[in-house]
Amino acid sequence: MDVSVINPFLSACEEAFVTMFNIVPQHKEPYLLNPSATHMWEISGLVAVSGDEIGIVVFRLHRRLAAKMLELSDMAVEDPDEMEEMEKGLVSEFTNIITGNAVSVIQNKNITVSAPDVRAGENHVIPWPKSARIIGVPFYTKQGIFEVDICFKGM
């Protein structure tokens, strides 16, 4: 596992929570994620990574935390359908910010990321590469939990 590529994604996520929402995340122990297991996450922002590293990075959370992030952005809405679309948009933009910041600090590697894709719903599917391990890094905040999952070829 190349921490010089993984750590920038984790650091960028932590920094974005603090600067954008004044939410301080605490990470827990990383673990190996089973890609075929059911999961509890309600919304995920994902990007494909290509270049010197090939894989996928996923930011996963519950709608409750996404709603709190919207509220802290002064973008809270009452209509449930509009709220769902706003949450997806926020997760997409947040994922874009995290990955852009991470890629900008990774040294000595040519890495590009795709535009974010958002998946939502109960037990939604993430298109994990079949031949690599997936590292899950859970985070805790006072407003809710989230996770950053990282899967690069060769891990």
C-alpha positions in Angstrom: 0.0 0.0 0.0 1.5 3.3 -1.1 0.7 5.8 1.7 2.2 8.6 -0.4 -0.9 8.3 -2.6 -3.5 7.3 0.0 -2.7 9.8 2.8 -3.3 12.9 0.6 -6.9 11.8 0.0 -7.5 11.3 3.7 -5.8 14.6 4.7 -7.8 16.5 2.0 -11.0 15.0 3.3 -10.2 16.0 6.9 -9.1 19.6 5.8 -12.2 20.1 3.7 -14.6 19.2 6.6 -12.8 21.7 8.8 -12.5 24.6 6.4 -15.9 24.2 4.7 -18.1 23.1 7.6 -16.1 23.6 10.8 -16.5 19.9 11.4 -13.5 18.1 12.9 -13.3 14.4 11.9 -11.4 11.8 13.8 -10.3 8.8 11.8 -10.4 5.2 13.1 -8.4 2.2 12.2 -8.3 1.3 8.5 -9.7 -2.1 7.5 -10.0 -4.3 4.5 -13.5 -3.8 2.9 -15.4 -6.8 1.5 -16.8 -5.5 -1.8 -19.6 -8.0 -1.9 -20.9 -7.3 1.6 -23.9 -5.2 2.2 -23.3 -1.7 3.6 -25.0 1.0 5.6 -24.1 4.0 3.5 -26.9 6.0 1.9 -24.9 8.2 -0.4 -21.4 7.9 -2.0 -19.3 10.2 -4.2 -16.7 8.3 -6.2 -14.0 9.1 -8.7 -11.9 6.9 -10.9 -8.1 7.4 -10.7 -5.9 6.9 -13.7 -2.3 7.5 -14.7 0.6 6.1 -12.6 -2.0 4.8 -10.1 -5.3 3.1 -11.3 -8.3 2.7 -9.1 -11.2 4.3 -7.3 -11.7 6.6 -4.3 -15.1 6.7 -2.6 -16.4 9.1 0.0 -19.4 7.5 1.8 -21.8 8.9 4.3 -25.4 8.9 5.7 -28.0 11.4 4.5 -28.1 12.8 8.0 -24.5 14.1 7.7 -25.1 15.3 4.2 -28.1 17.3 5.5 -26.0 18.8 8.2 -23.3 19.8 5.7 -26.0 21.5 3.6 -27.3 23.3 6.7 -23.8 24.5 7.6 -23.5 25.8 4.0 -26.7 27.8 4.4 -28.3 25.6 1.7 -30.9 23.7 3.7 -34.2 23.1 2.0 -37.6 21.8 3.2 -38.9 19.9 0.1 -37.7 16.2 0.4 -37.1 15.8 -3.4 -35.2 19.0 -3.6 -33.2 18.0 -0.5 -32.2 14.7 -2.0 -30.9 16.5 -5.2 -29.1 19.1 -3.1 -27.4 16.3 -1.0 -26.2 14.6 -4.2 -24.9 17.8 -5.6 -23.1 18.6 -2.3 -21.5 15.2 -2.2 -20.4 15.5 -5.8 -18.8 18.9 -5.3 -17.3 17.8 -1.9 -15.8 14.7 -3.6 -14.4 16.9 -6.4 -12.8 19.3 -3.9 -11.2 16.4 -1.9 -9.8 14.7 -5.0 -8.6 17.9 -6.6 -6.8 18.9 -3.4 -5.3 15.4 -2.9 -4.0 15.1 -6.5 -2.4 18.6 -6.2 -0.1 17.4 -3.4 0.9 14.0 -4.6 4.5 14.2 -5.7 6.3 12.3 -8.5 3.2 10.6 -9.9 1.1 11.4 -12.9 -2.4 11.1 -11.6 -5.7 12.2 -13.0 -9.2 11.8 -11.6 -12.6 11.5 -13.3 -15.5 13.8 -12.6 -17.4 12.6 -9.5 -20.2 10.1 -9.8 -22.8 10.0 -7.0 -24.5 6.8 -6.0 -27.4 6.8 -3.5 -30.0 4.5 -2.0 -30.0 1.5 0.2 -27.0 -0.8 -0.4 -26.1 1.0 -3.7 -23.4 -0.6 -5.8 -19.8 0.7 -6.2 -18.0 -0.6 -9.3 -14.9 -1.8 -7.4 -12.0 -3.2 -9.5 -12.0 -7.0 -9.2 -8.3 -7.5 -8.7 -7.3 -5.2 -5.8 -7.9 -4.8 -2.1 -10.1 -2.0 -0.8 -9.0 -0.1 2.2 -11.8 1.5 4.3 -11.0 4.4 6.6 -13.9 5.2 8.9 -14.2 8.7 10.4 -16.3 10.0 13.3 -17.6 13.5 13.8 -20.1 14.9 16.3 -22.5 15.3 13.3 -22.2 11.8 12.0 -19.9 9.1 10.6 -18.4 8.8 7.1 -15.8 6.7 5.4 -13.2 7.0 2.7 -12.6 3.8 0.7 -9.6 3.5 -1.5 -8.8 0.8 -4.0 -5.7 1.0 -6.3 -4.4 -1.7 -8.6 -1.5 -3.4 -6.9 -2.6 -2.7 -3.3 
